[in-house]
Amino acid sequence: MRLESVSLRYARRGPYVLDEVALELAPGTITAVVGGNGSGKSSLLKVAAGLLAPTAGHVRQRPAAVGYVPERLPADMRLSSRAYLAHMGRIQGLGTREARRRGGELLERLRVEGDTEAPIGTLSKGNAQKVALAQALLAEPRLLILDEPWSGLDAPTHRVLVDCLAEQRAAGAIVLLTEHRPGAVAASADAVHRLHAGRLTEQPGPLVPPAPRQAGDPDPDADADADADTAGDQGADPAGGFDLVLGPPPAAGGGTRSARAAVEPLRGLPGVLSAYADGSRVRLRTTAGRRDAVLLTVLREGYAVLDVRAAAGDVRAAVAEPQPPGGPRRRTPAVPGRPGPAPEPTGEVR
């Protein structure tokens, strides 16, 4: 599937929301588009899904079976979750019995809480998002489009979504998603593009997403190449590393626990050079070779990944620096605290 020189504006003389966007999407890949709020991400997805016609340019070779997850379902929906999924399943070509069965399975897998016979408009934002995900997965889409799919999801469903995306990729589907936090897609995308001022640019370093882990499967982290921790010995830059910012640590049975209580287990992960609590967040520094394995581990543990960026300076300093008595300081030179990236200017978007 290809987007060729796609441009879009909503008024005849209005500004372009999308400007000469070119994007190639291969079967069996996950592509993420990141950008600030108002950058045009939702408009790009609607064009890709066929819901909006571009002002100029073309979308070619779009698969017939499209699953689309909007940013949010309408707040005034009166159908219940089960009735809505049965209805959407029939629209997508499933028989009534199969649509109900498939819908029930997805509601259970995605852990939809609350009364599934009550109107969707009465559900919380997170549970409504789960219903939207379920309808997109009903009929084995060949093109799956998701608008900020992690928004509002709890930690257990975050892990389920990572597995669902990997399953779609393994089945040969094209997956296109958006997210305003680059770190949230770091372990799930083959390619990451940034949309800013209507222009799309590819980000360096595409990552291979994790395959869904089945019960009884060995821990892939345990089988990872031990040489990854000493990449510098193999000719790679020994100073390369990455800083990760994680959201509040999940607690068993739901909720969160203190960041300080979560730090010690993370320090023991292979490739983690340092870890410390920063308010309700956790900051890690990893070796370059173990970055993806650490990301996969923390996602499976239910953390939200807020930011991933190349570490400034030599990561060996994180190992060599002595810690003060009583444990690590709140901020250490090994993992310098930095303000987040400057916000991008927002353009007109609907």
CORZIWO-V274669 format. One record per run of one state. SS is the DSSP state (hx for helix, st for strand, lp for the rest). FROM is the first residue (numbers start at 1). TO is the last residue. If there is no record, write none. Layout:
BEGIN
<<SS & FROM & TO> <SS & FROM & TO>>
END
This chain:
BEGIN
<<lp & 1 & 1> <st & 2 & 8> <lp & 9 & 17> <st & 18 & 24> <lp & 25 & 28> <st & 29 & 34> <lp & 35 & 40> <hx & 41 & 49> <lp & 50 & 55> <st & 56 & 60> <lp & 61 & 65> <st & 66 & 69> <lp & 70 & 79> <st & 80 & 80> <hx & 81 & 91> <lp & 92 & 95> <hx & 96 & 109> <lp & 110 & 118> <st & 119 & 119> <hx & 120 & 122> <lp & 123 & 124> <hx & 125 & 136> <lp & 137 & 142> <st & 143 & 147> <lp & 148 & 154> <hx & 155 & 170> <lp & 171 & 173> <st & 174 & 179> <lp & 180 & 181> <hx & 182 & 185> <lp & 186 & 190> <st & 191 & 196> <lp & 197 & 198> <st & 199 & 202> <lp & 203 & 219> <hx & 220 & 223> <lp & 224 & 225> <hx & 226 & 234> <lp & 235 & 240> <st & 241 & 246> <lp & 247 & 249> <st & 250 & 250> <lp & 251 & 255> <st & 256 & 256> <lp & 257 & 258> <hx & 259 & 267> <lp & 268 & 271> <st & 272 & 278> <lp & 279 & 280> <st & 281 & 287> <lp & 288 & 290> <hx & 291 & 300> <lp & 301 & 304> <st & 305 & 310> <lp & 311 & 315> <hx & 316 & 320> <lp & 321 & 331> <st & 332 & 332> <lp & 333 & 334> <st & 335 & 335> <lp & 336 & 350>>
END
